[in-house]
Amino acid sequence: MESGKELIAAQAEGLSEVLKNLAFSLSRNLEVRGDLENRIRDNLSQCGIFATETLVFGEGNDAEINVVLPASDLENPFFLKAVGEVTGFPVVVSARNNLSETLSALTLRRAPTYDAAFGLAQATKANKTKSGDTHSVTKISEGKFLVALNDGMGSGKKAEDISSTAISLIETFYKAGLSSPLVLSTVNKILTFDREDNFTALDVGIVDLFSGQADFIKIGSPYSFIVSNDSVKVIEGSSLPLGILDEMKPSVCKTALKSGDVVVFVSDGVSDAFGSSSDIIDFLSSEKALNPKALADSILNRALFENGGVAKDDMTAFCIRLFDRAG
């Protein structure tokens, strides 16, 4: 009962912080940037695109351009380029609303510096039909995404249920705007409520596609790796899995990623098959980490080979590659 009260209090505090940030965002004074709006309209018209309305506010990564134009003009290949020529940075469509059969309202935002590709390879433990390994790729804001690999202890249906519940809660809380400490402590308390052994090991990565800055949170999970052109960096943690203790202290690593870097998450079924982090590093150093799906397949195939072709535990390799966004 006491833990339940603490959980509700913490969530209420987190909700109040979200509402405060929302109120601050909505109360900002918006400066009308008429000159920029007129130049965007003129540049579009030179491309045969006739916007009926334009509204621009904010600067930098928060800049927002709103345009109302005929829906047929969205197919014009010069549309985004024409807007970017005026703003001085490339733009992407972040939202679209159809006002009528012929008119659409678009919200354009600054295009992130980087994009990401993902690759996954999995094998379920021999003689089991359900895997306790789950993963997630979730957009949590403009230019920022969350990736996670979750390993429910054990295998089979129960492990899958625990893992799926944890990953679903983490996705929902992060998308709601709650802070990392509150998200992780809340999920931890929920898992500890049950008297059964609901343990789960968790890898979380939050990547900013504008700066390449990444925060990695490890809770009871094996080593992770960042594969660059000339090196392999180890991300390690020392905390216990979620759901064991009421209070938890996750390991957090902050680092800057660059174009071409590949982040590698593996579950303990893979790490145990390799035997040591040095063996995985040697393997990753010899691989061409250009295609994240091909790399994930190679890691899994090597792990299965080391186990004599048998998945002795649920096995997952999850790879994320950062690259420069196309112009």
Phi, psi and chi 1 to 4 in degrees:
 res  aa     phi    psi   chi1   chi2   chi3   chi4
   1 MET       -  -41.7 -177.9   66.0   70.6      -
   2 GLU   -64.8  -41.6 -170.7   63.1   31.5      -
   3 SER   -63.6  -37.1  -65.9      -      -      -
   4 GLY   -63.1  -41.5      -      -      -      -
   5 LYS   -63.9  -42.3  -68.4  177.8 -179.5  178.5
   6 GLU   -63.4  -38.5  -68.2  175.6    0.8      -
   7 LEU   -64.7  -45.7  178.7   61.8      -      -
   8 ILE   -64.1  -40.5  -66.8  171.6      -      -
   9 ALA   -63.7  -42.6      -      -      -      -
  10 ALA   -65.4  -40.6      -      -      -      -
  11 GLN   -66.6  -37.8  -72.9 -177.8  -53.4      -
  12 ALA   -63.9  -39.9      -      -      -      -
  13 GLU   -64.4  -42.3 -177.6  179.7   -4.1      -
  14 GLY   -64.1  -40.9      -      -      -      -
  15 LEU   -63.7  -39.9 -179.3   58.1      -      -
  16 SER   -63.9  -36.0   68.9      -      -      -
  17 GLU   -67.0  -40.8 -173.5   68.5   21.5      -
  18 VAL   -62.7  -45.0  170.2      -      -      -
  19 LEU   -65.8  -36.5  -67.7  174.7      -      -
  20 LYS   -64.1  -43.9 -177.2  177.8   73.5  174.1
  21 ASN   -65.2  -38.0  -67.9  -24.2      -      -
  22 LEU   -65.5  -43.2  178.2   60.6      -      -
  23 ALA   -62.1  -40.7      -      -      -      -
  24 PHE   -62.8  -42.1  175.9   77.4      -      -
  25 SER   -64.1  -41.6  174.9      -      -      -
  26 LEU   -74.8  -20.9  -65.4  175.4      -      -
  27 SER   -93.3    1.7   64.8      -      -      -
  28 ARG   -65.2  142.3  -72.2 -177.6  -56.6  170.9
  29 ASN   -77.7  127.7  -68.8  -35.6      -      -
  30 LEU   -99.7  122.0  -58.0 -179.0      -      -
  31 GLU   -85.8  128.0  -64.5 -176.0    8.3      -
  32 VAL   -75.2  124.7  177.8      -      -      -
  33 ARG  -109.4   68.5  -54.9 -179.8   64.2 -175.9
  34 GLY   -58.5  -41.0      -      -      -      -
  35 ASP   -62.0  -44.5  177.8   60.4      -      -
  36 LEU   -65.3  -39.7 -175.0   59.4      -      -
  37 GLU   -62.5  -43.3  -66.4  165.2    4.5      -
  38 ASN   -65.0  -40.0  -68.9  -25.9      -      -
  39 ARG   -66.6  -36.6  -73.4 -167.9  -71.9  125.8
  40 ILE   -63.9  -44.1  -70.8  175.0      -      -
  41 ARG   -61.5  -42.1 -126.7 -178.4  -12.3 -103.7
  42 ASP   -67.5  -42.1  -69.3  -17.3      -      -
  43 ASN   -66.6  -36.7 -148.7   36.5      -      -
  44 LEU   -65.0  -40.6  -73.6  172.3      -      -
  45 SER   -64.9  -31.4   65.1      -      -      -
  46 GLN   -68.1  -19.2  -68.1 -178.7   25.9      -
  47 CYS   -97.4    8.8  -61.4      -      -      -
  48 GLY    79.5   19.0      -      -      -      -
  49 ILE  -112.1  120.0  -57.2  170.1      -      -
  50 PHE  -112.9   98.4  -59.4   99.6      -      -
  51 ALA   -79.7  132.5      -      -      -      -
  52 THR   -83.8  -25.1   58.8      -      -      -
  53 GLU  -146.9  146.1  -65.5 -178.9   39.9      -
  54 THR  -140.1  142.5   57.3      -      -      -
  55 LEU  -143.5  126.8  173.8   64.4      -      -
  56 VAL  -125.6  132.0  179.3      -      -      -
  57 PHE  -149.8  159.2   62.6   89.0      -      -
  58 GLY    83.1  166.2      -      -      -      -
  59 GLU  -138.1  167.3  -63.5 -179.3   -5.7      -
  60 GLY    61.7 -141.2      -      -      -      -
  61 ASN   -66.5  -18.7  -66.5  -15.1      -      -
  62 ASP   -93.0    1.0  -64.8  -33.6      -      -
  63 ALA   -59.6  139.5      -      -      -      -
  64 GLU  -134.8  128.4 -177.5  176.7  -59.1      -
  65 ILE  -117.8  121.8  -57.5  102.9      -      -
  66 ASN  -108.7  129.4  -63.2  -78.9      -      -
  67 VAL  -133.7  135.3 -177.0      -      -      -
  68 VAL  -112.5  125.6  176.7      -      -      -
  69 LEU  -154.6  165.3   74.5  172.6      -      -
  70 PRO   -59.5  137.2  -24.0   33.9      -      -
  71 ALA   -59.2  -30.4      -      -      -      -
  72 SER   -65.8  -25.1   57.6      -      -      -
  73 ASP   -74.8  -11.0  -74.5  -21.6      -      -
  74 LEU   -67.4  -21.2  -63.3  179.6      -      -
  75 GLU   -82.8   -7.6  -55.4  -59.3  -37.4      -
  76 ASN   -67.4  121.2 -168.6  -47.1      -      -
  77 PRO   -66.6  -13.3   24.2  -33.7      -      -
  78 PHE   -96.0    0.2  -62.4  104.5      -      -
  79 PHE   -57.9  -61.4  170.0   51.1      -      -
  80 LEU   -66.1  -35.9  -64.8  178.9      -      -
  81 LYS   -64.0  -39.7 -177.6  179.0  179.4 -178.9
  82 ALA   -64.2  -39.6      -      -      -      -
  83 VAL   -68.5  -42.9  176.0      -      -      -
  84 GLY   -63.8  -31.4      -      -      -      -
  85 GLU   -62.9  -31.9  -72.7  174.8  -11.8      -
  86 VAL   -84.5  -43.2  177.7      -      -      -
  87 THR   -72.7  -25.8   60.4      -      -      -
  88 GLY    89.6    4.6      -      -      -      -
  89 PHE  -147.9  151.6   50.9   77.0      -      -
  90 PRO   -66.9  148.1   23.0  -32.0      -      -
  91 VAL  -125.7  158.6  -62.5      -      -      -
  92 VAL  -133.7  157.7  -67.3      -      -      -
  93 VAL   -80.9  119.5  176.9      -      -      -
  94 SER  -102.7  -17.9   66.0      -      -      -
  95 ALA  -157.2  148.9      -      -      -      -
  96 ARG  -142.3  135.1  173.2 -177.9  174.5  178.8
  97 ASN  -132.0  130.8  -69.1  -61.5      -      -
  98 ASN   -86.0  114.3  -66.2  -35.8      -      -
  99 LEU   -80.8  -29.3  -56.8  179.7      -      -
 100 SER  -159.0 -170.8   66.6      -      -      -
 101 GLU   -68.4  -22.5  -68.7 -175.7    0.2      -
 102 THR  -115.3  -16.6   58.0      -      -      -
 103 LEU  -115.1  140.9  -79.2 -179.6      -      -
 104 SER  -129.1  144.9  -67.3      -      -      -
 105 ALA  -108.5  125.5      -      -      -      -
 106 LEU  -118.2  144.8  -58.5  178.9      -      -
 107 THR  -112.2  122.2  -62.6      -      -      -
 108 LEU  -108.9  141.9  -49.9  179.1      -      -
 109 ARG  -132.6  163.5  -67.5 -172.9 -179.9  -85.7
 110 ARG   -58.9  133.2 -174.6  168.9 -169.9  157.4
 111 ALA   -74.3  134.9      -      -      -      -
 112 PRO   -60.2  157.4  -22.3   33.4      -      -
 113 THR   -68.2  -35.6  -53.7      -      -      -
 114 TYR  -119.3  162.5  -58.4  105.3      -      -
 115 ASP  -128.4  173.0 -152.1  -24.3      -      -
 116 ALA  -139.6  147.8      -      -      -      -
 117 ALA  -124.1  150.5      -      -      -      -
 118 PHE  -127.8  145.3  -50.3   90.5      -      -
 119 GLY  -139.8  136.8      -      -      -      -
 120 LEU  -132.6  138.8 -178.2   76.8      -      -
 121 ALA  -137.4  131.9      -      -      -      -
 122 GLN  -139.3  152.2  -69.7 -175.2  -61.9      -
 123 ALA  -142.0  131.6      -      -      -      -
 124 THR   -85.3  144.6  -58.3      -      -      -
 125 LYS   -51.6  139.3 -177.0  178.0  179.3  179.2
 126 ALA   -53.5  137.8      -      -      -      -
 127 ASN    72.5   10.9  -58.6  -39.3      -      -
 128 LYS  -118.5  148.6  -63.3  -71.6 -175.5  179.3
 129 THR  -104.6  -14.4   58.3      -      -      -
 130 LYS  -120.3  141.6  -60.6  -70.2 -175.1  178.9
 131 SER  -104.6  140.8  172.9      -      -      -
 132 GLY   -84.7   -1.9      -      -      -      -
 133 ASP   -92.1  125.7  -66.1   -9.3      -      -
 134 THR  -128.9  158.3   55.9      -      -      -
 135 HIS  -138.6  166.7   71.8  -75.3      -      -
 136 SER  -150.2  142.9  171.1      -      -      -
 137 VAL  -129.7  114.9  178.9      -      -      -
 138 THR  -134.7  129.5  -53.8      -      -      -
 139 LYS   -78.6  122.6  177.2 -177.5  176.0 -178.2
 140 ILE  -108.1  -13.8   55.9  177.7      -      -
 141 SER  -169.1  174.9   68.0      -      -      -
 142 GLU   -62.5  120.7  -68.7  -66.8  -22.2      -
 143 GLY    78.8   13.3      -      -      -      -
 144 LYS  -142.1  134.6 -172.8  175.4  -72.8 -171.6
 145 PHE  -135.5  160.4   69.2   89.4      -      -
 146 LEU  -116.4  134.7  175.6  147.7      -      -
 147 VAL  -121.9  144.4  -71.8      -      -      -
 148 ALA  -148.5  144.4      -      -      -      -
 149 LEU  -126.2  124.0  175.1   60.0      -      -
 150 ASN  -121.9  130.8 -165.3   40.0      -      -
 151 ASP  -119.1   99.9 -179.7    4.2      -      -
 152 GLY   -68.6  130.4      -      -      -      -
 153 MET   -61.2  134.3  -66.7  -59.4  150.2      -
 154 GLY    91.7 -157.6      -      -      -      -
 155 SER  -151.6  174.7   57.4      -      -      -
 156 GLY    89.9 -165.8      -      -      -      -
 157 LYS   -63.1  -44.1 -176.6   64.2  167.8   60.6
 158 LYS   -64.7  -44.6  179.3 -177.2  175.8 -177.7
 159 ALA   -61.7  -38.7      -      -      -      -
 160 GLU   -64.2  -42.6 -178.8 -166.4   43.1      -
 161 ASP   -62.5  -44.7  -70.3  -16.3      -      -
 162 ILE   -62.8  -47.0  -63.8  169.1      -      -
 163 SER   -64.5  -44.0 -173.6      -      -      -
 164 SER   -64.5  -40.1  -62.4      -      -      -
 165 THR   -63.0  -46.6  -62.2      -      -      -
 166 ALA   -62.5  -45.2      -      -      -      -
 167 ILE   -68.2  -35.7 -150.9   80.0      -      -
 168 SER   -66.9  -42.4  177.3      -      -      -
 169 LEU   -63.2  -42.8  -70.7  169.5      -      -
 170 ILE   -62.8  -45.2  -72.4  166.8      -      -
 171 GLU   -58.1  -49.4  -73.8  179.4   -6.5      -
 172 THR   -63.1  -45.2  -58.7      -      -      -
 173 PHE   -68.9  -39.8  -69.5  154.1      -      -
 174 TYR   -66.4  -42.6  -92.3  110.3      -      -
 175 LYS   -65.5  -27.1  -71.0  172.7   71.1  173.9
 176 ALA   -74.6  -13.4      -      -      -      -
 177 GLY    97.2   11.5      -      -      -      -
 178 LEU   -73.5  153.5  -60.2 -178.7      -      -
 179 SER   -73.9  157.0   65.1      -      -      -
 180 SER   -56.9  -47.6  -69.4      -      -      -
 181 PRO   -57.8  -41.1  -25.3   35.7      -      -
 182 LEU   -69.3  -41.9  179.2   58.1      -      -
 183 VAL   -58.1  -50.6  171.1      -      -      -
 184 LEU   -69.9  -40.4  -61.3  174.1      -      -
 185 SER   -66.9  -35.3   64.6      -      -      -
 186 THR   -66.4  -47.3  -62.0      -      -      -
 187 VAL   -63.1  -39.5  175.6      -      -      -
 188 ASN   -60.3  -46.1 -175.8   65.6      -      -
 189 LYS   -65.5  -37.7  -75.6 -174.3  178.7  -65.6
 190 ILE   -62.0  -41.9  -69.9  173.0      -      -
 191 LEU   -68.6  -32.4  -67.1  177.4      -      -
 192 THR   -78.9  -12.7   57.6      -      -      -
 193 PHE   -61.1  -40.2  -83.5  162.6      -      -
 194 ASP   -73.0  138.3 -162.5  -32.1      -      -
 195 ARG   -73.7  -15.7  -67.3  179.9 -178.8  -86.3
 196 GLU   -78.4  169.1  -62.6 -176.7   14.7      -
 197 ASP   -82.3   81.4  -66.7  -22.4      -      -
 198 ASN   -95.6   75.0  -68.7  -18.5      -      -
 199 PHE  -100.3  148.4  -53.6  150.2      -      -
 200 THR  -151.6  135.1 -175.6      -      -      -
 201 ALA   -96.5  139.0      -      -      -      -
 202 LEU  -134.7  133.6  178.9   66.1      -      -
 203 ASP  -116.8  126.4  -98.9  -43.4      -      -
 204 VAL  -127.8  135.9  174.6      -      -      -
 205 GLY  -128.2  131.0      -      -      -      -
 206 ILE  -118.3  117.1  -57.8  170.0      -      -
 207 VAL  -118.5  131.1 -178.6      -      -      -
 208 ASP   -94.8  116.3 -171.5  -40.1      -      -
 209 LEU   -79.6   -7.2  -69.9  173.7      -      -
 210 PHE   -83.6  -45.9  -74.8  106.0      -      -
 211 SER  -103.6  -19.2   64.6      -      -      -
 212 GLY    82.5   -0.8      -      -      -      -
 213 GLN   -66.8  134.7 -176.8   66.2   38.3      -
 214 ALA  -132.6  139.0      -      -      -      -
 215 ASP  -112.7  123.8  -65.1  -17.5      -      -
 216 PHE  -111.4  128.1  -64.9  105.1      -      -
 217 ILE  -116.9  121.9  -56.6  166.2      -      -
 218 LYS  -119.2  129.0  -59.8 -175.3   70.8   63.2
 219 ILE  -131.7   97.4  -53.9  173.2      -      -
 220 GLY    70.0   15.1      -      -      -      -
 221 SER  -100.0  161.8   56.0      -      -      -
 222 PRO   -69.4  178.9  -11.7   23.8      -      -
 223 TYR   -56.7  145.6  -65.8  109.2      -      -
 224 SER  -115.5  170.2  -58.6      -      -      -
 225 PHE  -141.8  149.2  -53.0   88.3      -      -
 226 ILE  -117.6  114.9  -60.3  174.4      -      -
 227 VAL   -97.1  116.7 -176.6      -      -      -
 228 SER  -107.0  179.6  -60.3      -      -      -
 229 ASN   -61.2  -33.7  -69.6  -28.6      -      -
 230 ASP  -123.4    6.9   54.6   -3.3      -      -
 231 SER  -161.2  166.8   65.3      -      -      -
 232 VAL  -126.8  117.9  177.7      -      -      -
 233 LYS   -99.0  136.9  179.0 -179.6  178.0 -179.3
 234 VAL   -96.3  133.9  178.6      -      -      -
 235 ILE  -110.5  114.7  -54.7  172.3      -      -
 236 GLU  -120.2  158.6   56.6 -177.5  -40.3      -
 237 GLY  -140.3  165.7      -      -      -      -
 238 SER  -134.1    3.5   57.4      -      -      -
 239 SER   -80.1  160.9   63.5      -      -      -
 240 LEU   -77.0  160.2  -66.3  171.5      -      -
 241 PRO   -61.4  162.9  -23.6   34.5      -      -
 242 LEU   -65.2  144.5  -77.3  171.6      -      -
 243 GLY    92.3    1.3      -      -      -      -
 244 ILE   -92.5  -51.7  -67.5 -178.2      -      -
 245 LEU  -113.8  150.9  -58.4  176.4      -      -
 246 ASP   -62.2  -37.5  -71.5  -19.9      -      -
 247 GLU  -108.9  142.7  -59.9  -62.6  -31.8      -
 248 MET  -135.8  152.3   49.0  162.6  -72.4      -
 249 LYS  -130.6   90.1  -65.3 -178.4  178.8  179.5
 250 PRO   -68.3  153.5   25.5  -34.4      -      -
 251 SER   -86.2  129.5  -61.0      -      -      -
 252 VAL  -122.8  130.4 -179.8      -      -      -
 253 CYS  -124.5  127.6  171.7      -      -      -
 254 LYS  -108.3  132.6  -64.4  179.3  179.1  -69.8
 255 THR  -152.7  162.6 -171.3      -      -      -
 256 ALA  -105.2  124.1      -      -      -      -
 257 LEU   -93.8  154.1  -59.1  175.8      -      -
 258 LYS  -128.3  168.0   60.7 -177.5 -176.2  -61.9
 259 SER   -57.3  132.7  179.6      -      -      -
 260 GLY    97.7  -15.2      -      -      -      -
 261 ASP   -70.1  142.9  -74.6   -7.6      -      -
 262 VAL  -122.5  124.5  179.3      -      -      -
 263 VAL   -91.8  132.7  178.2      -      -      -
 264 VAL  -121.0  117.0  178.4      -      -      -
 265 PHE  -104.5  138.1  -69.4  158.3      -      -
 266 VAL  -134.9  147.4  -64.3      -      -      -
 267 SER   -83.8  170.2   63.4      -      -      -
 268 ASP   -68.7  -18.6   58.7    4.3      -      -
 269 GLY   -63.2  -34.8      -      -      -      -
 270 VAL   -79.4  -47.3  170.8      -      -      -
 271 SER   -63.3  -38.2   60.9      -      -      -
 272 ASP   -66.4  -33.6  -69.9  -13.2      -      -
 273 ALA   -67.1  -38.2      -      -      -      -
 274 PHE   -71.2  -33.1  -87.0   90.1      -      -
 275 GLY   100.0  -41.8      -      -      -      -
 276 SER  -154.5  161.4   71.1      -      -      -
 277 SER   -64.8  -32.8   60.2      -      -      -
 278 SER   -61.8  -38.8  -62.6      -      -      -
 279 ASP   -65.5  -39.7  -67.3  -28.1      -      -
 280 ILE   -67.4  -41.0  -58.6  179.5      -      -
 281 ILE   -61.1  -44.2  -69.9  172.6      -      -
 282 ASP   -60.5  -40.7  -69.8  -19.1      -      -
 283 PHE   -67.3  -47.1  176.3   77.3      -      -
 284 LEU   -63.7  -33.8  -66.5  174.8      -      -
 285 SER   -66.1  -24.7  -61.7      -      -      -
 286 SER   -93.8   -6.5   65.4      -      -      -
 287 GLU   -97.1  149.1  -70.3  -69.0  -56.7      -
 288 LYS   -86.8  110.6  -64.0  -68.1 -175.1 -177.7
 289 ALA   -93.8   47.8      -      -      -      -
 290 LEU   -86.4  -41.7  -62.5  178.3      -      -
 291 ASN  -107.3  113.8 -174.6  -47.7      -      -
 292 PRO   -63.2  -33.2   20.1  -31.0      -      -
 293 LYS   -68.5  -43.4  173.1   56.7  177.7  171.1
 294 ALA   -64.1  -38.0      -      -      -      -
 295 LEU   -67.2  -42.8 -179.9   59.1      -      -
 296 ALA   -60.6  -42.4      -      -      -      -
 297 ASP   -62.3  -41.9  -72.6  -20.4      -      -
 298 SER   -64.0  -41.4  -65.2      -      -      -
 299 ILE   -62.8  -46.2  -65.7  170.4      -      -
 300 LEU   -64.7  -44.4  178.9   62.5      -      -
 301 ASN   -62.0  -38.9  -70.0  -24.2      -      -
 302 ARG   -68.2  -39.3  179.8   57.7  178.5  -90.7
 303 ALA   -63.4  -41.9      -      -      -      -
 304 LEU   -64.7  -39.6  -73.4  169.3      -      -
 305 PHE   -60.0  -43.2  173.5   79.4      -      -
 306 GLU   -64.6  -25.0  -64.0  -67.1  -19.7      -
 307 ASN   -94.9   13.5  -85.5  -12.3      -      -
 308 GLY    73.4   25.8      -      -      -      -
 309 GLY    83.6    6.5      -      -      -      -
 310 VAL  -116.4  133.6  178.3      -      -      -
 311 ALA   -82.0  101.0      -      -      -      -
 312 LYS   -79.0  -10.6  -61.6  178.8 -179.3  179.4
 313 ASP  -153.2  167.1 -167.4    1.5      -      -
 314 ASP   -60.2  136.1  -63.9  -34.0      -      -
 315 MET  -129.3  129.6  -52.9  172.4   78.2      -
 316 THR  -141.2  135.2  -60.0      -      -      -
 317 ALA  -122.5  125.4      -      -      -      -
 318 PHE  -127.0  118.1 -173.2   24.2      -      -
 319 CYS  -120.2  140.3  -60.2      -      -      -
 320 ILE  -129.4  121.7  -54.8   97.6      -      -
 321 ARG  -111.5  129.8 -179.2  173.1 -174.7  -98.9
 322 LEU   -96.2  137.8 -149.5   65.8      -      -
 323 PHE  -148.3  158.6   57.4   91.3      -      -
 324 ASP   -62.5  133.9  -69.9  -36.6      -      -
 325 ARG   -70.3  139.7 -172.8  180.0 -177.5   89.5
 326 ALA   -64.3  145.9      -      -      -      -
 327 GLY   -67.1      -      -      -      -      -
